[in-house]
């Protein structure tokens, strides 16, 4: 099924613009949000299951409130009205930083002297940062370093190639999972002590999902692209299932409905206990190298790829199209009644600037509001929703930016 046929047979939501339109102003804005943002986004994918769901409402309008004084291009984690972020660019000394979510003021800064790819997560009262040399836990209140756990050298004396940006944390057990070239390694969040390791899956390029006592990882098992399940407490293998054309961008999602994995141009749903594929839902045909993100909330799966933004009814196995043009598909977020994504907004706005952050009604596809991105180059932080605020960044900004219910700075 090609793109034209797919969109011709799907039910397209009405794209009725009913909100305000904003554009990035000149200069760095500095307007506090009207209230402290509630809700939480404690790790990549919003939670250990990678659902990309934040069960809160989007702000009623999306004007630019503030930008951080600190450069960053890495997804923040957020809870309790505080944004925890990093500036691991080599020119910025590799620090962990806490910002007030309402006004962007810096609360503390801790020098880690790291650079390059790294992962961030919140668990209990700790802010975890994993990078190529170590896993570090900082006190959320003041940034004090609670413990540092070096990532062990291999038997050959060379460090294995870790993928610290794929850090995943199980909120229930406090187990921290870090993928490496050789498999998975787990640590205890309370003290950083090594917990278990397994060589059951290698060559991982997406973040594992953790749900109900099981870690689900996508990579190579005995040289075959697969999805594999491991016990979160001891790392024992529960099952593995081969995939035909593994996605290198779509993180697995794990819920009571199953384990969701993009396989070629299909969304496969696997039984959490056995790994058997119980559903296979066709997606619009795309180049397998293109980015895809899957989000799941209850009976609905949302899929973003370069061809559009889709909502899939898992019970009826029907698909609605929320947006049928370009989507920045390396991340979007689901609210209690909205879907927020970076899309080509030329259908909704009368401006030469086409790239927008757009808020869709998750049931009808109606557009609630747009935010036009000035001098769009590349997205560095895709939209992250906490109550009353949308956090994001692009390369033309160079800092964390926040949209909310404030007067326009334009």
C-alpha positions, 0 to 999 in steps of 0.5 A: 500500500503506497502513500497515496492509496493509504491516505485516500482510504483513511478517515482524515480529521478536520484541520480547522484552525481554532487557536492562536498563531504565534511566531518566534520573536527577536531576542530572548523572551523572559516571561514567566508562565502563569502557573507552575507546570504540573505533571512529570516527564521523568525520562525519554519516552515520558516513562519507562514504557516509552508511551510518550504520554503525559496525562495532562492538558495542553495550554489553551494557547502557545506563545513563547514564554521563556528561553533558557540562558543555557545552551542545550540540545538534549531532552530535559526531564521534568517533575515538581516544577523543575526542569533537569537538563544538561549542556554536554557540548564540549565547549560548555564543560558538560554540566547538569543543570536545574531550572525553574519550570515556570520562569526558567531561572537556574536553581543549581549547576553541577560540573560533570566534565562530560561531552557527547551522547548521554542519557537523563532520567529521574527516579526517586529523589535522584537525577541520573546522567549516563555518559560514555565514562560513568553513570552519575546520580545527583540530588534533585534538590541541590545538585550534589553528587550522590554516587558515581559508577564508572562503566567497566572496561571490557576484558580486553582492556578497552571500554565497550561502546556504550549507548548511554543515550538509551538509558531506561529506568524502571520506576517501580524497582529502581533498576537502571538499564544501560545498553552497550555493545555487548548487551544490557547492563543494569544498576541500582538507582539507590547506590549505583551498584551493578545488578546484572548484565546480559549479552542476549541482545546487541547492536541496539539503536532504540531505547528499551521499554520496561513494563510490569517487571520486564525489559523489552529491547530491540537489536540483534539476537544471534545475528538476527534482528529481534525483539527480546524480553528480559526479567528486570530483576535478574536479566534472564531471557524470557523470550525472543522473536525475530523481526523482518525489517527492524526500525532503527528509530522507533522505540518499543512501547510496552503496555497492558495491550502488548509490546509495540514494535515497528517492523518494516511498514507494519506496527506489530503488537506482541504478547508480553508473556510469549512474544507472539505477534497478536496484531499487525497493522499496516502503515503508509509505505516509507523508506525503512531508514526514515524516522518513526515514533510510536506512542500508545495511550489506552486503546489508541496507538499514534504513529508519526513518520515522514508521511504523516501523523496517524491514530490507530484504534487498536480494537477496531484496527482502523486508522485515522489521519491527523496530519498528512504532510511532513512530520518531524518524527523523532519525537512527539507527545500525547496529552489527555486530549491532544497530540503535539507534534512538529509538522509542516503547517502550510495547510493551517497558516498563511505564512512563508514559514511552514514548520510549526509546533501544532496541537491537534485534538486527538479525537477529531484531528482539529488544530487547536493552535500553531506555533510557527518556527522561525529560521527552522534548521533542525529540531534538537528537542521535540515537544515535551508536554507537562501541564500548561507548558510545551518545551522544545528547542531547534538549532536556530534557538540553541536553548530550551524554549517554552510555550504557554498561556502568555501574551505574545512577545512578537 
